Amino acid sequence: MVFLATSTGSAPKRRAPERRICGRPPRVGWAAIALAATLAPTACLAATEADLLPNERAFAFSARGVDERTVEARFLIADGYYLYREKLRFALTPGQLGGVSLPVGQIKEDEFFGRVETYRNQLVVRLPLEAAAPGRSVTVDAESQGCADIGVCYPPQIQKVTVVLPMAGGGTGPLIEAAPQKKSWFK
């Protein structure tokens, strides 16, 4: 498994591309790799670090105010990536969170960390506030760490979202993304 270090914690540091098969540099030619891929279709195929999504895209964080005492936090986890349950932390400014209950994840036997609990696809967590704050803006900090199935792990990251808690009976607020997708003229 390869661990990526970054100065900002937001995207993998780009190194010179190195072909890897399941995290190990190949010692054979590309013809042998093509043959192996043909003979073992479930084998981990070659990929470069440049093929990896930036941290904030692999684990896209968003939040919204559900009511005057609750924030809903969610991660959309890209295909081929997973988050570690024990690496998730949430904080609120201003104010204090009540007891946060994380859902049960999937058990994974990790070659370096042993038996760990992970999340794939989507994670939705209700964050209860200790005191009601109708109409108030709060910032939710979500600390997380995850990996790609190809054997590359990202450094821990903190993503922040500011949401407005709805007034009593006001309905759920809009979902606010920590790193909104940038629009491109070329798409």
HELIX and SHEET records of a PDB file:
HELIX    1   1 TRP A   30  LEU A   39  1                                  10    
HELIX    2   2 GLU A   49  ASP A   51  5                                   3    
HELIX    3   3 ASN A   55  ALA A   58  1                                   4    
HELIX    4   4 ARG A   85  LYS A   87  5                                   3    
SHEET    1   A 6 VAL A   2  PHE A   3  0                                        
SHEET    2   A 6 VAL A 152  CYS A 153  1                                        
SHEET    3   A 6 GLY A 146  ALA A 148 -1                                        
SHEET    4   A 6 TYR A  81  TYR A  84 -1                                        
SHEET    5   A 6 GLY A 114  TYR A 119 -1                                        
SHEET    6   A 6 GLN A 106  ASP A 110 -1                                        
SHEET    1   B 4 GLN A 122  PRO A 128  0                                        
SHEET    2   B 4 THR A  70  ILE A  77 -1                                        
SHEET    3   B 4 PHE A  59  ASP A  67 -1                                        
SHEET    4   B 4 ILE A 176  GLU A 177 -1                                        
SHEET    1   C 3 ARG A  89  THR A  93  0                                        
SHEET    2   C 3 SER A 137  SER A 144 -1                                        
SHEET    3   C 3 GLN A 157  VAL A 164 -1                                        
END                                                                             
